[in-house]
Amino acid sequence: MALIRDLVVQFFEMIMVLALAPGLVGLVRKAKARLTRRRGASLLQPYRDLLRLLRKEVVLAENASWLFRVAPYLIFATTWVAAALVPTFATGLLFSWSADLIAIIALLASARFFLALVGMDVGTSFGGIGSSREVMIASLAEPAMLTTVFTLALIAGSTQLSTIVAFMNSPAVGLSVSLGLALFALIIVAIAENARIPVDNPATHLELTMVHEAMVLEYSGRHLALIELAAALKLLLYVSLIACIFAPWGLAGAQAGAIALFIGAGTYVAKLAVGGMLLAIFETAIAKMRVFRVPQFIGVALMLGLLGTLLRFVSRSF
Amino acid sequence: MPNLAFDTAHLLAGGLVLISFMLLYQDRLTSLLNVYALHALVLALSVAWQAHLQNAPHLYVTAGLALGFKAIIIPVALRRIIERLGIHREIETVVGIGPTMLAGMALVGLSMVVMLRVTAAATPIARQDLAFALAVVLLGLLMMVTRRNAVSQIVGFISLENGLNLAATGARGMPLVVEISVAFSILIAFIVIGIFLFRIRERFDSVDIGALDQARGEQR
């Protein structure tokens, strides 16, 4: 009976992240439009776009290999699994034994690997530029993410997300400068990984500096729908990762009843809305930086992660 | 929470190291001065927290001196100087920001290894203050080495002095007379350097230290 209940909750969690992800993208777009005094499309527009793309025919380039057709499903699947591992509204879900931060990073990295491959598959120069830039950003963002994970693991004593969240929710956390540094590093990594504004512009297809859009330029129809959905899931994953580590209030416990789960889901949606609004405000306030400035920007995250680990060692040595 | 005393001291001292890194990262003079003012403000807070912990009223005077001189008077005066010199352009760094940051991380690691080993007998707060203070001093030296603009070298010098201040307060405070005389000597050094800046500029039409090498007859 308990197993069936756990399965139902885990299944609900996976469906919920899938259903909420385009809504979060719509919210960020709407908020950005309102901040620049435009009306903006409705919150439901990303859902409509996805439906339209699913109904459309797929146009393949003549020299596209089998990888080009398989990759969207792989990218979508790995990203969805990664998003299902993050404790969104409850800890101690069925999959949480495998919800290791390093496993999540590895899943996202394999999705990025396939994306970079298919960017080069058709052989257009634009896709090649996008892939090379994506890999350049990733080679800096992944170490930064890993040092952040080391800091968190040193503080909480585990890289497993449920344990970290339980530790963060307990009064034993205290006041630690390392946690603040980890938060900033994680925010910078999230911005870079999701191709948000100081690094890449998610709203345009027609810029020489674009990264993510350049790689997926050759896709159409249901393949494009899957890739866009995977990108939305990735954004949701990072927002819920930051929310569950640094704002773990309202999360339901391991064997919580229906009311606690309901409260957890409600606070989760509220946290997503706050995160989306903050992202929109940040993106409106800042200009896109030159591609050659991006390594410096992500280098700050790497430095913050290293510094957090070092400072943690000092306070642990007593 | 029994550990609040240590955690707050750790937060403020760690923040000071972080702001030293922010100083290294800045490449515009005006934002450099803003970050320096923040550096001094965090130092004042840290010293005031030590005064509270050690029950030492004279340390409040130190905090007040840090706040008045270093967080307000020196940044404002330096800003006047760079406005009169008309240099709001970018700082030229000798090596790029990336290698500088990596060197800075190595220095922080070094100071922690050295200080935590040497001061095994001291109290935890004093130990971590000493470790962070050495890091701030080394980062200030690094900044003086990597910058060629005279104004940013001054900022490196006075951020180094902030590190000395942190060390002194962590080690049970220094006598008030010493404290005040150090504060005034910094102020005098600052005035002398300010005059020098104008002399350098008058003679060479620039505050780039490289111009001095040429005046000595050395070819770059």
Chai-1 contact restraints between the chains, C-beta under 6 A:
chainA,res_idxA,chainB,res_idxB,connection_type,confidence,min_distance_angstrom,max_distance_angstrom,comment,restraint_id
A,G174,B,N3,contact,1.0,0.0,6.0,A-B,restraint_1
A,G174,B,D7,contact,1.0,0.0,6.0,A-B,restraint_2
A,L175,B,D7,contact,1.0,0.0,6.0,A-B,restraint_3
A,L175,B,L11,contact,1.0,0.0,6.0,A-B,restraint_4
A,V177,B,L11,contact,1.0,0.0,6.0,A-B,restraint_5
A,V177,B,G14,contact,1.0,0.0,6.0,A-B,restraint_6
A,Q296,B,I97,contact,1.0,0.0,6.0,A-B,restraint_7
A,G299,B,G98,contact,1.0,0.0,6.0,A-B,restraint_8
A,M303,B,M101,contact,1.0,0.0,6.0,A-B,restraint_9
A,L306,B,M105,contact,1.0,0.0,6.0,A-B,restraint_10
A,L310,B,V108,contact,1.0,0.0,6.0,A-B,restraint_11
A,L311,B,G14,contact,1.0,0.0,6.0,A-B,restraint_12
A,V314,B,M112,contact,1.0,0.0,6.0,A-B,restraint_13
A,V314,B,Q128,contact,1.0,0.0,6.0,A-B,restraint_14
A,V314,B,A131,contact,1.0,0.0,6.0,A-B,restraint_15
A,S315,B,H10,contact,1.0,0.0,6.0,A-B,restraint_16
A,S317,B,L116,contact,1.0,0.0,6.0,A-B,restraint_17
A,F318,B,P124,contact,1.0,0.0,6.0,A-B,restraint_18
